[in-house]
């Protein structure tokens, strides 16, 4: 048995990693829950956001945490426009078309990034990247603690917005009862685009939280989105709370499997658990029964 | 004669290549209650969906209050005061009665919500009692009242009620038609689409009978009710 001196830091580190996964999954599950589509462009958009955060720092000298303040609205706008003017019109109301359009977008974005920046892996250097804080017996990297705090704050903000604002209520209305929402005067095309924009804005924030400690290349986003897909299924498709809890859970599973199986096998734990959940609880750990 | 409040002329539409409406024309005057009758599958719901903009028309014109609306978005048609309470209620089950009602006033100024809500509660006192209850837990009759109440929140000038009595017990149907009279008495024009022929013709001033995507009979409610062809041919009775 491993002592608590190792277990507690592993748990905390798992939660920190999980928070970032949760934010990627939050965007994905939001889009799935409202538009009922799986956004295959999610990974490519995360990669694009990583490049945006990278160049904001390299060229303009902007700290990634400051960059989040304007990259989030910028990517909200990009997501809104993509859904409203590209994905929505190209889909002609057919879900299978949407699937292909988002897949096509992913290929286009990734190859454009590959063309512009080549396959090189890049990193940025920040003075605080290796700072640690001591909590109990655990030493935690400052950027990871910041990421955890920001993700929890965003999830709380989103939860309140969904419950108490008109737009939030309209999003929930469209998610559950599209025709009823349309006939209540809610512009469904607009709500779809707002939702897609919110999902994309989550990616911009994720990118800014990742870039201090993570490398980027034109495929960097995909690793996260694969895990985010498993979280969305674990948490129950379309469930915001499920994405949050599922993300944290997956982070901890990864951390513990890394501890017991060795660092390089850490992610195996996630997919073993994923298969078990699909076998025994196909509606997800926290999802509503269909 | 002045232009009708709502006019549908030579409307054609359908799904894919299947034509459902084959040239439907009808009119509603301000404050008038008009019944649209016909058995299942004659195009009644398709007509409503096309008027409210959820379905696109293939050919023909729809004018509301002097403005062509056949190319407008559903949300803009709602904002103009033409409200469609759909078949099957389509309420938001995961939200409270009050949230459902407030979403009905989504396109209007927030300050108008309280007076509108009070008016709806005046007509449907039971909704007032159940304000903070989840809409999905209401009984079928209460859900139908909520659906109509949500439609009233938009301050309609014309309300389309699509099969409001469907699935309700005879006692509740009585109650529902009494409420429909109350709404009509407030000066709101009604397009009442029903399978319940006798009661609809009692409330309505005029009516249309649809069969196979065409209007096969129109006239005053009395004339339609007494038409020997009505029951035999078009309503399958």
HADDOCK unambig.tbl for C-alpha pairs under 7 A between the chains (distance, minus, plus):
assign (segid A and resid 173 and name CA) (segid B and resid 92 and name CA) 6.07 0.50 0.50
assign (segid A and resid 176 and name CA) (segid B and resid 92 and name CA) 6.65 0.50 0.50
assign (segid A and resid 177 and name CA) (segid B and resid 90 and name CA) 6.47 0.50 0.50
assign (segid A and resid 177 and name CA) (segid B and resid 92 and name CA) 6.11 0.50 0.50
assign (segid A and resid 179 and name CA) (segid B and resid 90 and name CA) 6.96 0.50 0.50
assign (segid A and resid 180 and name CA) (segid B and resid 90 and name CA) 4.83 0.50 0.50
assign (segid A and resid 180 and name CA) (segid B and resid 91 and name CA) 6.08 0.50 0.50
assign (segid A and resid 182 and name CA) (segid B and resid 74 and name CA) 6.26 0.50 0.50
assign (segid A and resid 182 and name CA) (segid B and resid 75 and name CA) 6.36 0.50 0.50
assign (segid A and resid 183 and name CA) (segid B and resid 74 and name CA) 6.41 0.50 0.50
assign (segid A and resid 183 and name CA) (segid B and resid 75 and name CA) 6.93 0.50 0.50
assign (segid A and resid 183 and name CA) (segid B and resid 78 and name CA) 6.90 0.50 0.50
assign (segid A and resid 183 and name CA) (segid B and resid 84 and name CA) 6.29 0.50 0.50
assign (segid A and resid 184 and name CA) (segid B and resid 78 and name CA) 6.89 0.50 0.50
assign (segid A and resid 184 and name CA) (segid B and resid 103 and name CA) 6.58 0.50 0.50
assign (segid A and resid 184 and name CA) (segid B and resid 104 and name CA) 4.91 0.50 0.50
assign (segid A and resid 184 and name CA) (segid B and resid 106 and name CA) 6.94 0.50 0.50
assign (segid A and resid 185 and name CA) (segid B and resid 74 and name CA) 6.58 0.50 0.50
assign (segid A and resid 185 and name CA) (segid B and resid 75 and name CA) 3.96 0.50 0.50
assign (segid A and resid 185 and name CA) (segid B and resid 78 and name CA) 5.15 0.50 0.50
assign (segid A and resid 185 and name CA) (segid B and resid 79 and name CA) 6.65 0.50 0.50
assign (segid A and resid 185 and name CA) (segid B and resid 106 and name CA) 6.39 0.50 0.50
assign (segid A and resid 185 and name CA) (segid B and resid 107 and name CA) 6.01 0.50 0.50
assign (segid A and resid 186 and name CA) (segid B and resid 75 and name CA) 5.62 0.50 0.50
assign (segid A and resid 186 and name CA) (segid B and resid 106 and name CA) 6.76 0.50 0.50
assign (segid A and resid 187 and name CA) (segid B and resid 75 and name CA) 5.36 0.50 0.50
